[in-house]
């Protein structure tokens, strides 16, 4: 999944970006509110982590502007523990969740996974599709036989996106936009290579090619186990 991290503290942003990338997110960064608002309007992010005390344009103003324009991308706000009024203001402006500083990275990751799941009306808990189970913590897929298979970072992001959208035809362009970061080489033909790798892992019959349209992961909607 593709994430926009909006944080003006360079050291904190670098630390968070590294941890989120290792957790399977394609992370873009913005250090001021003006850039953040532009990226949020122009790029197809799956979720945003938004600090409020930003130079250029306050985080709450950025959020209000997104919502006023009908941009409903999921937003998690970072606040100080004692700033209860910021949490209230954030929810009133259209935030979906908040996390107080200081926080543990694993809690942030868990909240982001839950937030993106809810935004797609997917059940919370382990992500499953027709016997496939995705271990998001260890970045492994568990096959119906019980066998565990390791995934590279790109394989994990791609399979997770498929499993969040089962039985939907996803174009190469859409997959590329949600799997790669802003400044990466987004050659959509590379997606074909990773599709081939995933088929070798989960079974060739699971990922169907729709010529001229894209790819579809077959299977009934997964649920909580």
VEXLUMFI-202986 format. One line per 10 residues: number of its first residue (from 1); for each residue x, y, z of N, C-alpha, C. Coordinates in steps of 0.05 Angstrom, whole numbers. Last residue first. Example, Ala and Ser with C-alpha at 12.3 -4.5 7.8 and 13.67 -1.06 7.14 Angstrom:
// residues 2
2 = 257/-45/142/273/-21/143/258/1/157 | 264/-114/156/246/-90/156/264/-66/156 .
This chain:
// residues 225
225 = -203/-296/223/-199/-323/231/-195/-325/261 | -246/-257/184/-230/-259/208/-228/-289/215 | -242/-268/112/-254/-258/137/-236/-262/160 | -245/-255/40/-235/-267/65/-248/-256/89 | -289/-268/-13/-278/-249/6/-269/-263/31 | -267/-320/-58/-287/-307/-42/-274/-288/-23 | -225/-309/-117/-231/-320/-91/-253/-305/-77 | -173/-286/-158/-198/-301/-155/-201/-310/-126 | -149/-225/-176/-144/-247/-157/-171/-260/-152 | -136/-202/-241/-157/-207/-220/-148/-230/-203 .
215 = -109/-151/-284/-107/-176/-270/-128/-178/-248 | -126/-118/-345/-109/-121/-322/-109/-149/-310 | -144/-105/-398/-156/-94/-374/-138/-95/-350 | -120/-132/-440/-128/-104/-445/-140/-90/-421 | -143/-193/-413/-127/-179/-434/-139/-151/-439 | -136/-210/-351/-158/-200/-368/-145/-182/-389 | -108/-264/-318/-103/-241/-336/-128/-235/-352 | -114/-283/-250/-124/-286/-278/-117/-260/-294 | -88/-318/-202/-86/-291/-213/-92/-293/-243 | -96/-373/-192/-108/-353/-174/-108/-325/-186 .
205 = -68/-407/-224/-96/-404/-230/-109/-382/-213 | -16/-410/-204/-21/-396/-229/-50/-390/-234 | -1/-400/-137/-15/-416/-157/-23/-400/-181 | 31/-371/-103/4/-377/-94/-12/-395/-113 | 83/-372/-130/80/-376/-101/52/-385/-93 | 76/-362/-183/93/-385/-175/90/-392/-146 | 48/-315/-180/34/-339/-190/50/-364/-182 | 88/-280/-163/66/-287/-145/51/-312/-154 | 120/-279/-210/131/-289/-185/109/-297/-166 | 84/-255/-246/94/-282/-251/105/-295/-226 .
195 = 78/-206/-222/55/-223/-224/64/-252/-229 | 130/-187/-229/121/-193/-202/96/-210/-202 | 129/-179/-284/149/-197/-272/140/-206/-244 | 88/-142/-291/85/-169/-302/105/-189/-290 | 111/-97/-269/89/-110/-254/85/-139/-265 | 143/-77/-307/156/-92/-286/135/-107/-269 | 110/-47/-339/117/-74/-349/131/-91/-327 | 107/2/-315/85/-17/-310/92/-45/-320 | 156/35/-284/151/21/-309/131/-1/-304 | 169/76/-247/143/63/-247/137/50/-274 .
185 = 221/85/-205/216/80/-233/190/64/-235 | 202/128/-150/212/103/-161/206/102/-191 | 180/171/-125/204/176/-141/216/150/-152 | 134/150/-98/132/172/-117/156/174/-136 | 135/77/-94/136/104/-83/138/125/-106 | 88/26/-115/113/40/-116/112/68/-104 | 36/9/-110/57/-9/-101/84/6/-99 | -2/41/-134/-6/35/-105/17/18/-94 | 13/47/-187/9/71/-170/7/65/-141 | 12/-6/-205/37/9/-203/35/33/-185 .
175 = -43/-17/-205/-25/-32/-188/2/-17/-184 | -59/20/-244/-69/22/-216/-51/7/-197 | -32/0/-289/-28/27/-280/-36/30/-251 | -53/-51/-295/-25/-48/-289/-19/-20/-278 | -119/-55/-263/-101/-49/-286/-72/-48/-277 | -156/-106/-236/-138/-84/-229/-119/-79/-252 | -218/-130/-224/-198/-127/-245/-182/-102/-240 | -233/-165/-164/-234/-140/-179/-212/-140/-201 | -227/-208/-131/-248/-209/-153/-252/-183/-167 | -203/-169/-76/-207/-195/-90/-230/-193/-110 .
165 = -170/-126/-53/-189/-122/-75/-195/-148/-90 | -135/-143/-16/-154/-122/-7/-175/-117/-29 | -105/-176/-47/-122/-188/-27/-141/-168/-15 | -76/-139/-79/-95/-158/-92/-115/-169/-71 | -46/-115/-39/-65/-99/-53/-86/-117/-68 | -16/-159/-22/-34/-147/-3/-55/-130/-18 | 14/-168/-68/-5/-188/-60/-25/-176/-40 | 45/-120/-69/27/-126/-91/6/-147/-83 | 73/-122/-21/55/-99/-26/35/-106/-48 | 102/-170/-29/84/-167/-7/64/-145/-12 .
155 = 133/-159/-74/114/-181/-75/93/-178/-53 | 165/-118/-51/146/-112/-73/125/-133/-76 | 193/-146/-11/177/-123/-5/156/-117/-26 | 183/-218/-20/199/-194/-21/181/-170/-15 | 159/-268/24/154/-249/2/174/-227/3 | 159/-338/40/169/-311/44/163/-294/19 | 106/-381/56/125/-372/36/133/-343/41 | 85/-438/91/90/-410/92/111/-403/70 | 33/-486/85/60/-479/79/63/-448/79 | -20/-498/90/-6/-491/114/23/-483/109 .
145 = -48/-505/45/-36/-529/55/-22/-523/82 | -62/-453/30/-83/-470/42/-71/-495/55 | -4/-413/51/-21/-427/31/-42/-444/45 | 11/-352/75/7/-379/84/-13/-392/64 | 62/-305/63/36/-315/56/34/-344/64 | 95/-255/102/94/-281/91/65/-287/82 | 109/-211/137/109/-209/107/112/-237/94 | 101/-211/190/125/-225/180/128/-223/150 | 53/-180/192/76/-174/210/102/-186/199 | 17/-202/156/28/-175/151/51/-168/168 .
135 = 6/-259/127/18/-251/153/31/-224/149 | -50/-277/94/-27/-259/92/-18/-251/121 | -74/-337/68/-73/-320/91/-47/-303/89 | -120/-369/25/-94/-355/28/-95/-337/52 | -173/-385/27/-152/-403/37/-125/-391/39 | -199/-338/3/-201/-365/-7/-178/-384/1 | -162/-293/35/-177/-296/11/-176/-325/1 | -149/-253/93/-152/-279/80/-169/-277/55 | -116/-221/143/-126/-217/116/-126/-244/102 | -137/-223/210/-119/-232/190/-131/-230/162 .
125 = -175/-164/228/-163/-189/234/-145/-197/211 | -235/-137/198/-210/-135/213/-200/-162/220 | -261/-141/131/-262/-149/159/-234/-144/172 | -266/-82/91/-256/-109/95/-257/-116/124 | -280/-32/72/-301/-49/83/-292/-78/85 | -238/-1/62/-247/-18/40/-269/-37/49 | -229/23/110/-235/41/87/-245/25/63 | -213/-19/142/-239/-8/145/-248/9/122 | -161/-26/122/-180/-48/120/-208/-37/122 | -136/22/136/-139/16/108/-159/-7/103 .
115 = -140/16/192/-153/38/179/-157/32/149 | -109/-29/204/-137/-29/210/-152/-8/195 | -59/-10/187/-70/-33/174/-100/-35/179 | -53/33/222/-55/38/193/-67/14/179 | -51/7/271/-73/25/266/-76/31/236 | -3/-22/264/-28/-36/269/-52/-18/263 | 34/20/259/30/1/237/3/-13/240 | 29/43/310/23/59/286/17/40/263 | 48/1/341/20/10/344/12/26/320 | 100/-3/324/82/-25/319/53/-17/322 .
105 = 123/45/343/119/41/314/99/18/308 | 94/77/398/109/55/388/103/50/358 | 99/148/412/84/124/406/104/102/397 | 93/209/451/108/189/435/92/164/431 | 37/226/409/66/224/412/73/225/442 | -23/190/394/-8/210/409/22/204/410 | -61/185/336/-42/171/353/-25/193/367 | -126/176/306/-104/193/316/-86/175/332 | -169/173/248/-157/161/272/-136/181/281 | -193/204/210/-204/177/214/-193/164/239 .
95 = -213/273/207/-193/252/212/-207/226/217 | -247/317/200/-249/294/182/-228/273/185 | -250/357/236/-241/365/210/-242/342/190 | -265/330/282/-284/348/270/-276/357/242 | -216/304/292/-240/288/284/-261/306/272 | -185/350/304/-178/332/282/-202/316/273 | -208/371/350/-208/387/325/-202/369/301 | -197/327/384/-224/335/378/-226/351/352 | -141/329/383/-155/305/375/-184/311/367 | -132/379/404/-123/373/377/-137/349/366 .
85 = -150/373/456/-165/390/438/-157/386/409 | -111/342/479/-137/330/474/-153/346/454 | -51/339/483/-66/358/466/-93/346/459 | -19/305/509/-36/322/526/-53/341/509 | 9/277/468/-9/262/486/-28/281/501 | 6/309/404/18/306/430/-2/293/449 | -11/270/345/-15/293/363/2/288/388 | -23/252/278/-5/250/301/-8/275/318 | -79/223/245/-66/247/255/-47/240/278 | -93/189/188/-86/185/216/-70/209/225 .
75 = -140/185/137/-120/202/150/-118/195/179 | -161/160/74/-159/156/103/-136/171/115 | -190/206/27/-169/187/34/-166/184/64 | -230/238/5/-236/222/28/-215/201/35 | -241/297/-22/-220/278/-20/-222/263/6 | -276/339/-27/-287/312/-31/-265/291/-31 | -258/388/-13/-256/381/-42/-266/353/-47 | -262/385/41/-280/404/27/-280/398/-3 | -221/349/53/-249/341/57/-268/360/42 | -176/381/41/-181/355/28/-210/348/29 .
65 = -184/423/77/-184/428/48/-189/403/33 | -177/397/126/-203/409/119/-205/414/89 | -123/382/122/-144/362/124/-172/373/116 | -98/432/120/-94/413/98/-117/393/98 | -114/451/170/-123/465/146/-120/447/122 | -87/415/203/-116/416/204/-127/430/179 | -32/428/191/-43/402/184/-74/402/184 | -19/494/164/-24/475/186/-38/449/177 | 30/509/118/1/507/121/-4/486/143 | 85/526/130/71/531/105/41/531/107 .
55 = 100/472/176/105/498/164/89/501/138 | 54/439/222/70/439/197/76/468/188 | 29/405/267/45/429/268/65/431/245 | 5/355/255/-11/380/254/6/405/253 | 20/300/212/26/316/235/11/342/233 | -10/245/184/-10/274/183/-3/286/210 | -8/194/141/-1/200/168/5/230/169 | -56/166/97/-39/189/103/-34/189/133 | -68/115/48/-70/125/75/-50/147/79 | -64/106/-6/-82/89/9/-87/99/37 .
45 = -60/157/-57/-51/144/-33/-73/126/-20 | -52/176/-115/-72/157/-104/-63/142/-79 | -39/247/-120/-29/219/-119/-50/201/-106 | -63/297/-115/-54/288/-141/-46/259/-142 | -77/309/-62/-97/313/-83/-89/299/-109 | -31/298/-34/-55/284/-27/-77/286/-48 | 4/335/-57/8/306/-62/-17/291/-56 | -19/383/-37/-17/378/-66/-14/348/-72 | -14/377/18/-41/380/6/-40/374/-24 | 42/374/23/25/352/31/-2/354/18 .
35 = 59/424/6/67/401/-10/49/377/-3 | 36/454/48/29/460/20/36/436/2 | 57/435/96/29/431/90/22/435/61 | 120/399/91/104/422/97/76/418/87 | 144/352/79/153/365/103/138/391/109 | 127/286/58/124/315/54/130/328/80 | 143/223/27/145/242/49/140/271/40 | 118/158/13/126/184/4/125/203/27 | 128/89/17/125/114/32/135/138/17 | 96/31/15/111/48/-3/107/77/7 .
25 = 99/-16/69/87/8/56/107/21/37 | 123/-57/97/109/-63/72/94/-40/60 | 155/-48/139/129/-61/145/112/-65/120 | 196/-20/118/201/-48/126/176/-63/132 | 169/28/114/177/14/89/183/-15/95 | 163/41/167/139/36/151/146/21/125 | 217/50/182/201/29/195/176/21/179 | 231/93/148/246/67/147/229/45/159 | 195/132/164/194/122/136/209/95/134 | 210/140/218/184/129/211/183/117/183 .
15 = 261/162/210/258/138/225/232/124/219 | 249/208/179/267/187/168/264/161/183 | 216/236/216/205/227/190/223/205/178 | 252/246/257/229/229/262/217/218/236 | 287/280/229/297/255/242/274/236/247 | 254/323/212/268/306/192/277/280/204 | 192/342/225/216/334/240/231/314/223 | 147/346/193/168/365/188/193/360/205 | 108/300/159/122/305/185/146/323/179 | 69/257/128/72/286/130/82/293/158 .
5 = 70/205/85/79/213/112/85/243/113 | 28/167/49/39/194/50/45/201/79 | 33/102/21/28/119/44/41/146/41 | 7/46/-11/22/71/-14/13/91/7 | 17/-24/0/0/0/0/18/25/0 .
